[in-house]
Each structure stands twice: as structure tokens, then as C-alpha cells.
């Protein structure tokens, strides 16, 4: 089960409150402003700053 578009529309980066977008392979949510990727585990986005990885 993928993330719904409704959920994607309301999620924001917890650090800068900016827009996040689904990564091309669908395993994370990327914030272009902060250059961070928040992981998605078991169809649940982990929106914790300390769990984010640098955007490559």
C-alpha cells in the first residue's frame, strides 16, 4: 500500500515546514530546501529530523 495523495499533500518537512516529495523509488520523502530524506517504513513516513538522511 503506497502513501495516498491526500497524505502527501498535508505532510511537511518538520525542520523547515517546506514541501516534501516522494523519492523516485518510493522509499522516502525528500525536502529540497533542507536536502534531507525522511524514510518510509512499512508504509509509514518517519518524520523525525534525527531519522532523516542527507539527500544525494
Secondary structure as UniProt FT lines:
FT   HELIX           5..10
FT   TURN            14..16
FT   STRAND          21..22
FT   TURN            24..25
FT   STRAND          28..31
FT   TURN            32..35
FT   STRAND          36..41
FT   TURN            42..43
FT   STRAND          44..45
FT   HELIX           49..51
FT   STRAND          53..54
//
